[in-house]
Structures are given as C-alpha cells and as structure tokens.
Amino acid sequence: MARILVIDDDSEYLEMINLLLQRSGHQVSLSAEGEEGLEMALAEPPDLVILDVMMPGVTGYEICRRLRAQPETACVPIIILTARGQP
C-alpha cells in the first residue's frame, strides 16, 4: 500500500493514526517534531503526508511550504489536520 508520513506533536494521536493506518496495510513513519518530519520527508519522500497545523517550533504551514518548495516533495499529497476551530 502507501508509504505515509504523519507529523504531529500529540503522541496519543500519533499512536492512534499509526494503528489505524497499519491495520489498513500502509507503511507508516511518525514524527513528533516538525523539523524531524521535514527531514524524513526529504530523505525518503512518502506517498502521503498527514500534517498537524499547530505544533511548537516549526508550524504545519511552514512544513507544507518547505515541502512544496523542494522538487522531490512538491507533488506529494498533504492532508492537513488541526483541532483548531474556526468560525
């Protein structure tokens, strides 16, 4: 199936999404830090990135911008998740 990179600072969320995706047969890589996740994506581009927006340090928006700026990750689909509510 797909190689999926999940970047989120919430360890419980990482554990849950990892379990769900692995049960579906996907190869999952996890990162609890934005910079680390970015390095992982650039070193071995995944088929999909699931990305939290609100993280300490490097935000999900910045990670998305950096991934789009690199030729090897410019076309990787990104799903952005957040617990932040909007009106």
Buried (B, 14 or more C-beta within 10 A) or exposed (E): EEEBBBBBBBEEBBEEBBEEBEEEEBEBBBBBBBBEBBEBBEEEBBEBBBBBBBBEEBBBEBBBEBBEEEEEBEEBEBEEBEEEEEE
